[in-house]
Amino acid sequence: MSKEPVREETVMAQPIVTAPKPRVATTTAGLRATQWNADDLPAGTQLTVHPLTTSDKASVTGYLFRRGGERTVVCSMHPREMVVASYMVPEILKGGAAVWILGPRTVGNDLRLEHETALLDLAAGQAFLRDTIGFQHRVLQGTSGGGPLVAFYCQQAGLPAHGRIRKSPGGKPTGLDQAELPVVDGVVLISAHLGQGQLMLSVIDPSVVDETDPLRSDDVLSAFNPDNGFKTPPESSNYAPEFVARYRVAQRARVERIDDFARSLVTRKAEARARLKAARTQADAILAAYSPIFQVWRTDADPRCFDLSLDPSDRAYGSLWGANPIVSNYGSVGFGRVCTPESWLSNWSALSSNAGMENCAPAITQPTLMIEYTGDNSVFPQDADRIFHAIGSRDKTRHRVHGNHHGRPIAEHASNGQTEAGRHVRAWLEDKRLV
C-alpha cells in the first residue's frame, strides 16, 4: 500500500518594520492580557459549569461554552493557570464549535503541580465531553504552557496503558497506567513554548553563586554586566557569541545542581519510608512526612530578551515579565520561584521533566494547527522552528501572526493578533470539516 503524502503547510507573514523609537515589552506572564469581555461572546452563548472527579480522586472544574447544536468542542487547559476568559473562547464560538475550559487542580503555584497528574485532569474532561455530553469530535488547544501539556497528553494517550509513565521524575506513582486517556481528533497550538523545563533552561540566571544567597553573583557570567555587553534598558545589549556560548553551558550547570539538590531530598524521604517498614522511629517518621519547599531565584535572564540581535524578531525589549530586568530577575514573582523537589523535577527541569515539546510532539499524529506570534518574548523564531519540526503529524499547518506572546500588537497601528489567530483557527476547523 502506498504511503499517504505528507501535508505540511507554512504560511509566513512579512515581518513588520521596527519603529525608530525603542519598544518595551509589557507583562504577559501569567496569561495577562488574554481576557475577553462578555460583549465579545456571540449571541445565544450559554455557559455551564461541571465539577468533575479525576481517576485519582482529585477535583477539577470544567466550563462549557456553547450555542447549541455543535458537534465539535475545542478544549483548553493550562497546567497551573485558569483560562476561562481566554481570548480564543469567543473566536472559536463564532466558527460553530463549542469551547471547553478545564480548571486544573493546581492553580497559581507549583507546589502541588506535576505534569503527570495534570494529564489526569485533562483526561477527566475528555471522558466527560465524549461520554456525557456526546460531542463527535474533540480538539485540544494549548496556549503558552498549555501547548507542551497537550503534546504530553497526546503522547501518553497514544500508548497502551502498560507503556505509559508510571512514576513522575520525583518518584510518585502517576496513575497513568490505570487511567483512561481518550484520544482526541485534532490539536491547535498557539504561542506554545518548548516546555516549562526548556523555558527555565533559557531564562535561568547562571551567575548565581549560591542558591541560598541570591544576591551573590559571578559577574563574568552575568547578562547584566556592562563588561559582557549589557546596555542600559531599553537600549539593546550586544553580547559576544563566545559569552552567549559560555552562558548557555553555565545555565545547564545550574539546572543540574538544582536537580541534584531536589533528588537528594526525594531520596532522603524515600529512604526514611523504606526504613519505617522495618522499624518505626520518630526520626524516620518525620523525614518521611517532611515535604520541603525551596526557592529558585533569578529566573528571568534570557540574553535574547535584552539583545534583540539574537534570533531577531518583531519583539520589543524585555521579557514576559516586562522591560525592567532587575525587578523581574530579583523580584518575588517569577518562574519556578517556589517549588517542592517533585514539582521542580516534573515541571521546571529541562533535564528531568517528561513534558518537553521536542520529546512529546513527535507523538502527535492528529491534524495540527500551530500559530506563533512574531514578537513573542518566550517563543523565538528558532524555538518555533524546533516545535514545528518536532510535530509528528503528517497534516500540520503553521501561521505567523504579528503580536506579543498573547497576540497583542507591538508595532503602532498593527492589527490585533488575537483576532487574526481566531480567524486562522476557524478556517482550520472548517478545512478539517470539524464544523
Phi and psi in degrees as a GROMACS rama.xvg file:
@    title "Ramachandran Plot"
@    xaxis  label "Phi"
@    yaxis  label "Psi"
@TYPE xy
-72.2072  147.782  SER-2
-75.9756  144.523  LYS-3
-68.0138  133.295  GLU-4
-63.22  145.211  PRO-5
-72.3499  131.241  VAL-6
-106.357  110.103  ARG-7
-136.132  118.426  GLU-8
-120.376  139.49  GLU-9
-133.05  122.327  THR-10
-115.04  114.684  VAL-11
-109.093  128.051  MET-12
-83.7044  151.19  ALA-13
-72.8716  134.602  GLN-14
-58.2742  144.471  PRO-15
-86.0855  135.181  ILE-16
-63.9297  133.059  VAL-17
-66.8329  133.149  THR-18
-70.9921  149.186  ALA-19
-60.1621  -37.0149  PRO-20
-74.257  132.2  LYS-21
-58.3178  134.977  PRO-22
-103.59  141.152  ARG-23
-119.386  146.05  VAL-24
-72.5354  145.185  ALA-25
-98.3451  156.754  THR-26
-70.3236  124.437  THR-27
-123.826  -7.20474  THR-28
-61.1701  150.631  ALA-29
73.761  21.8763  GLY-30
60.5176  32.7998  LEU-31
-67.9208  148.547  ARG-32
64.5008  31.2361  ALA-33
-112.411  4.28231  THR-34
-85.4089  152.364  GLN-35
-106.457  171.67  TRP-36
-120.55  167.94  ASN-37
-58.8743  -29.8076  ALA-38
-66.9223  -19.4555  ASP-39
-77.8092  -20.8238  ASP-40
-72.4277  137.671  LEU-41
-61.2077  152.327  PRO-42
-58.9449  139.8  ALA-43
87.6214  2.88452  GLY-44
-68.6812  133.331  THR-45
-118.259  143.23  GLN-46
-117.807  126.134  LEU-47
-121.44  147.155  THR-48
-112.904  134.575  VAL-49
-132.61  102.331  HIS-50
-69.5861  132.736  PRO-51
-128.819  158.042  LEU-52
-117.648  128.411  THR-53
-78.5815  173.012  THR-54
-64.9393  -21.4599  SER-55
-102.773  20.6033  ASP-56
72.7859  19.5362  LYS-57
-84.1033  157.474  ALA-58
-102.905  129.982  SER-59
-134.629  165.739  VAL-60
-131.765  132.505  THR-61
-109.733  147.209  GLY-62
-122.662  116.795  TYR-63
-108.605  118.616  LEU-64
-103.798  128.091  PHE-65
-160.622  159.02  ARG-66
-107.713  -11.6354  ARG-67
110.282  134.211  GLY-68
88.6671  -1.09622  GLY-69
-70.3984  140.317  GLU-70
-105.279  -9.71331  ARG-71
-123.197  140.387  THR-72
-124.115  133.091  VAL-73
-98.6384  126.148  VAL-74
-114.768  129.451  CYS-75
-128.232  141.144  SER-76
-155.064  143.008  MET-77
-113.929  142.385  HIS-78
-61.0588  -25.6768  PRO-79
-139.985  7.31613  ARG-80
-118.704  150.235  GLU-81
-93.5068  117.049  MET-82
-113.511  30.3965  VAL-83
-58.2052  -35.4297  VAL-84
-95.819  26.6235  ALA-85
-58.1964  139.423  SER-86
-63.145  -16.7457  TYR-87
-78.2863  -15.5542  MET-88
-58.2176  -58.0301  VAL-89
-66.2291  -32.3624  PRO-90
-63.19  -42.0555  GLU-91
-73.3608  -40.6771  ILE-92
-58.1748  -36.1046  LEU-93
-61.0419  -25.5729  LYS-94
-88.9956  -2.72547  GLY-95
99.3447  8.49178  GLY-96
-106.791  153.538  ALA-97
-82.5589  164.69  ALA-98
-129.023  132.334  VAL-99
-117.854  124.074  TRP-100
-114.09  123.461  ILE-101
-104.955  125.212  LEU-102
-83.2609  123.309  GLY-103
-71.944  166.955  PRO-104
-70.0799  -24.2254  ARG-105
-119.71  107.398  THR-106
-112.508  125.829  VAL-107
93.6875  -11.2549  GLY-108
-154.427  173.723  ASN-109
-105.684  5.85549  ASP-110
-63.3693  -36.8899  LEU-111
-111.204  -3.92535  ARG-112
-76.3144  129.074  LEU-113
-133.885  133.916  GLU-114
-61.2904  -28.5336  HIS-115
-63.7286  -43.4682  GLU-116
-77.0745  -23.9613  THR-117
-61.6879  -29.0738  ALA-118
-64.1769  -32.6789  LEU-119
-67.7796  -34.3073  LEU-120
-61.6641  -49.4115  ASP-121
-60.5018  -41.1989  LEU-122
-65.025  -37.4938  ALA-123
-61.0195  -40.1556  ALA-124
-67.0536  -40.5439  GLY-125
-64.4996  -41.7095  GLN-126
-64.2707  -40.9241  ALA-127
-63.1031  -44.7902  PHE-128
-67.4422  -33.1253  LEU-129
-78.2527  -48.5864  ARG-130
-89.2432  -37.6919  ASP-131
-92.7071  -48.6924  THR-132
-81.9521  -36.5987  ILE-133
87.8969  28.8342  GLY-134
-65.8088  141.433  PHE-135
-75.2508  -35.8639  GLN-136
-133.032  141.595  HIS-137
-129.391  129.378  ARG-138
-119.088  130.243  VAL-139
-88.9566  132.485  LEU-140
-122.327  123.217  GLN-141
-120.275  124.473  GLY-142
-108.774  134.348  THR-143
55.304  -120.181  SER-144
-68.412  -12.8112  GLY-145
-70.5165  -21.862  GLY-146
-65.045  -54.0463  GLY-147
-60.403  -32.9457  PRO-148
-62.5441  -43.083  LEU-149
-61.5998  -44.5871  VAL-150
-62.9674  -41.0306  ALA-151
-62.9695  -42.0089  PHE-152
-62.4618  -47.2387  TYR-153
-60.8713  -38.2798  CYS-154
-61.9939  -49.9465  GLN-155
-73.1866  -35.7816  GLN-156
-66.355  -27.4394  ALA-157
-80.523  -4.13239  GLY-158
-100.412  151.494  LEU-159
-64.6505  154.048  PRO-160
-52.9394  -40.7209  ALA-161
-72.1117  -13.7867  HIS-162
-95.9831  0.553197  GLY-163
-82.3397  166.676  ARG-164
-66.2381  123.565  ILE-165
-96.6048  -25.0259  ARG-166
-132.501  140.063  LYS-167
-70.5742  166.434  SER-168
-56.0573  -25.1797  PRO-169
-87.0958  2.12446  GLY-170
94.1159  2.47156  GLY-171
-82.2658  141.814  LYS-172
-61.1965  133.53  PRO-173
-87.5611  -28.8804  THR-174
78.0614  0.947197  GLY-175
-65.1586  -29.9322  LEU-176
-75.7495  -9.55635  ASP-177
-109.357  -3.62539  GLN-178
-103.877  155.205  ALA-179
-91.6796  126.879  GLU-180
-119.572  90.5983  LEU-181
-58.608  131.637  PRO-182
-74.0971  140.289  VAL-183
-99.8649  173.127  VAL-184
-103.21  -10.453  ASP-185
-169.411  165.208  GLY-186
-137.064  134.359  VAL-187
-123.909  123.123  VAL-188
-114.127  126.925  LEU-189
-126.376  120.778  ILE-190
46.5255  38.3494  SER-191
-75.0709  132.87  ALA-192
-95.216  -177.784  HIS-193
-74.9365  -7.52165  LEU-194
126.575  152.807  GLY-195
-60.4079  -35.4752  GLN-196
-66.9574  -47.0981  GLY-197
-65.5608  -35.2687  GLN-198
-61.2861  -47.2921  LEU-199
-60.9663  -40.6861  MET-200
-60.59  -30.9971  LEU-201
-79.7618  -30.4904  SER-202
-104.05  -15.7802  VAL-203
-67.0131  139.66  ILE-204
-84.1744  112.796  ASP-205
-79.0258  -5.38019  PRO-206
-83.5387  -1.99779  SER-207
-63.9273  126.572  VAL-208
-90.9782  -37.1934  VAL-209
-139.24  119.847  ASP-210
-62.2992  -22.3674  GLU-211
-88.8131  -6.8766  THR-212
-138.027  83.2853  ASP-213
-67.8439  -5.9344  PRO-214
-85.5356  -11.9988  LEU-215
-85.0661  135.883  ARG-216
-138.527  151.11  SER-217
-98.6487  101.671  ASP-218
-62.1774  -22.0724  ASP-219
-63.8362  -26.8434  VAL-220
-108.244  11.8941  LEU-221
-87.8195  128.108  SER-222
-73.0232  -10.922  ALA-223
-107.559  17.0232  PHE-224
-96.6646  120.493  ASN-225
-55.7864  -29.6881  PRO-226
-63.9179  -21.0558  ASP-227
-96.9458  2.32072  ASN-228
111.826  3.54873  GLY-229
-73.3348  138.144  PHE-230
-116.525  158.506  LYS-231
-63.8063  124.919  THR-232
-60.0709  143.879  PRO-233
-96.7791  22.1008  PRO-234
-66.5186  135.211  GLU-235
-66.0484  133.601  SER-236
-72.2899  173.66  SER-237
-143.633  87.1106  ASN-238
-88.8765  138.086  TYR-239
-72.0523  147.724  ALA-240
-55.2752  -35.9719  PRO-241
-66.4569  -37.2412  GLU-242
-66.2843  -45.0096  PHE-243
-61.2981  -39.4063  VAL-244
-63.0998  -46.1642  ALA-245
-63.374  -38.6095  ARG-246
-60.8587  -47.0139  TYR-247
-64.7827  -38.9977  ARG-248
-63.5909  -42.7239  VAL-249
-68.7701  -32.8763  ALA-250
-60.8157  -46.4587  GLN-251
-61.6384  -38.9365  ARG-252
-64.0857  -37.8565  ALA-253
-67.1557  -42.7528  ARG-254
-60.5007  -40.2038  VAL-255
-60.1245  -40.9764  GLU-256
-65.4094  -42.5329  ARG-257
-66.6399  -38.7747  ILE-258
-57.0157  -46.723  ASP-259
-60.3964  -42.4222  ASP-260
-63.6358  -46.6397  PHE-261
-62.2467  -42.6115  ALA-262
-66.8873  -33.0007  ARG-263
-64.8341  -36.8625  SER-264
-69.8531  -39.9807  LEU-265
-63.4066  -42.7523  VAL-266
-64.8799  -41.3474  THR-267
-60.4236  -43.2581  ARG-268
-65.2991  -43.9454  LYS-269
-63.5263  -39.5769  ALA-270
-67.1018  -38.3739  GLU-271
-64.4994  -40.6062  ALA-272
-65.1221  -37.6042  ARG-273
-65.6227  -40.6559  ALA-274
-66.1528  -33.5149  ARG-275
-61.9726  -28.1952  LEU-276
-69.0543  -26.4037  LYS-277
-91.1949  -43.5205  ALA-278
-156.033  124.784  ALA-279
-84.7924  124.725  ARG-280
-128.286  153.824  THR-281
-64.8241  -38.1867  GLN-282
-61.0182  -44.7937  ALA-283
-70.5018  -33.7724  ASP-284
-62.4369  -38.4629  ALA-285
-67.3157  -46.3236  ILE-286
-64.1563  -36.1876  LEU-287
-68.7423  -29.9791  ALA-288
-90.1679  -23.7535  ALA-289
-64.804  126.061  TYR-290
-120.36  88.9556  SER-291
-68.1374  148.699  PRO-292
-120.072  133.768  ILE-293
-132.69  163.38  PHE-294
-107.192  144.205  GLN-295
-122.067  106.624  VAL-296
-92.5214  161.139  TRP-297
58.99  70.863  ARG-298
-123.221  40.719  THR-299
-143.494  69.5202  ASP-300
-142.61  43.1266  ALA-301
-78.7994  119.386  ASP-302
-55.992  -27.3132  PRO-303
-65.3253  -22.2403  ARG-304
-76.5595  -20.4212  CYS-305
-115.475  -17.6166  PHE-306
-116.431  99.5602  ASP-307
-74.2382  -4.94814  LEU-308
-82.9238  -13.1595  SER-309
-81.9405  120.268  LEU-310
45.9393  64.1728  ASP-311
-60.5998  149.203  PRO-312
-157.818  -169.82  SER-313
-79.8265  2.06745  ASP-314
-64.6537  152.961  ARG-315
-86.8108  168.362  ALA-316
-68.2027  131.927  TYR-317
119.567  -174.041  GLY-318
-117.46  -171.199  SER-319
-62.0563  -19.7016  LEU-320
-95.4851  1.14492  TRP-321
117.687  -166.784  GLY-322
-105.015  4.87361  ALA-323
-107  97.3647  ASN-324
-67.1869  -23.5422  PRO-325
-70.2087  -47.5405  ILE-326
-63.1675  -46.0061  VAL-327
-72.7887  -30.4079  SER-328
-84.0304  -32.1782  ASN-329
-105.548  -6.7626  TYR-330
-72.8631  169.014  GLY-331
-75.1548  -18.3757  SER-332
-108.114  127.855  VAL-333
-176.524  171.591  GLY-334
-62.7133  129.829  PHE-335
64.1707  20.6216  GLY-336
-62.2285  -38.5903  ARG-337
-125.846  122.036  VAL-338
-137.884  160.058  CYS-339
-102.249  164.739  THR-340
-55.4668  -41.519  PRO-341
-67.9111  -41.3646  GLU-342
-70.3088  -36.9474  SER-343
-60.3802  -48.2128  TRP-344
-67.9533  -37.954  LEU-345
-80.0583  -33.2303  SER-346
-105.421  -50.1574  ASN-347
-103.628  -10.2549  TRP-348
-91.5524  116.771  SER-349
-66.3684  -19.8665  ALA-350
-90.6549  -15.8092  LEU-351
-122.35  -27.7782  SER-352
-64.8009  142.664  SER-353
-87.3948  -7.55191  ASN-354
-101.197  32.659  ALA-355
-80.8387  143.299  GLY-356
-62.1115  -42.4806  MET-357
-69.2863  -23.4917  GLU-358
-80.4959  -35.1862  ASN-359
-101.046  -34.1202  CYS-360
-61.5787  -29.1488  ALA-361
-58.4824  -21.4567  PRO-362
-84.0866  -5.45042  ALA-363
-75.8795  112.571  ILE-364
-107.199  -10.5284  THR-365
-73.9792  156.267  GLN-366
-52.5415  135.166  PRO-367
-133.354  134.53  THR-368
-112.596  128.502  LEU-369
-121.327  126.366  MET-370
-118.049  125.099  ILE-371
-117.056  148.544  GLU-372
-99.4766  134.704  TYR-373
-74.8999  -10.9466  THR-374
-116.878  27.2441  GLY-375
-69.502  134.076  ASP-376
-94.0656  6.22619  ASN-377
-133.916  -16.3708  SER-378
-119.9  97.1394  VAL-379
-87.2945  163.772  PHE-380
-51.6208  -42.9773  PRO-381
-68.9754  -31.6998  GLN-382
-63.3589  -46.3966  ASP-383
-61.7452  -38.9099  ALA-384
-60.3889  -43.1719  ASP-385
-62.4322  -41.6082  ARG-386
-65.5379  -49.0698  ILE-387
-63.636  -39.8785  PHE-388
-63.3613  -34.4322  HIS-389
-74.2645  -25.7394  ALA-390
-61.419  125.027  ILE-391
-81.6501  -12.5279  GLY-392
-60.7201  142.097  SER-393
-81.7024  -4.23971  ARG-394
-130.446  90.3194  ASP-395
-135.567  141.729  LYS-396
-128.516  142.219  THR-397
-130.404  134.158  ARG-398
-127.187  141.726  HIS-399
-109.59  126.426  ARG-400
-127.199  135.619  VAL-401
-64.4387  135.884  HIS-402
154.748  168.391  GLY-403
-81.9652  -162.869  ASN-404
-56.7182  -28.1366  HIS-405
-117.278  25.7393  HIS-406
81.9152  4.29624  GLY-407
-73.051  145.027  ARG-408
-61.9174  142.971  PRO-409
-105.6  -51.7794  ILE-410
-75.2493  145.01  ALA-411
-62.1463  135.994  GLU-412
70.4821  8.35646  HIS-413
-72.941  154.749  ALA-414
-72.9288  164.151  SER-415
-77.0489  114.807  ASN-416
-66.0598  -28.573  GLY-417
-62.7833  -41.9455  GLN-418
-66.3316  -41.4633  THR-419
-65.2846  -40.8866  GLU-420
-60.5301  -40.8293  ALA-421
-59.2602  -40.9191  GLY-422
-62.9072  -40.7267  ARG-423
-63.9909  -40.4904  HIS-424
-65.6507  -45.0493  VAL-425
-62.4037  -41.9638  ARG-426
-65.2028  -38.6883  ALA-427
-67.283  -42.8959  TRP-428
-60.865  -38.6782  LEU-429
-69.2185  -41.8172  GLU-430
-62.4486  -34.5812  ASP-431
-86.3558  4.50257  LYS-432
58.7404  38.9096  ARG-433
-94.3189  -12.619  LEU-434
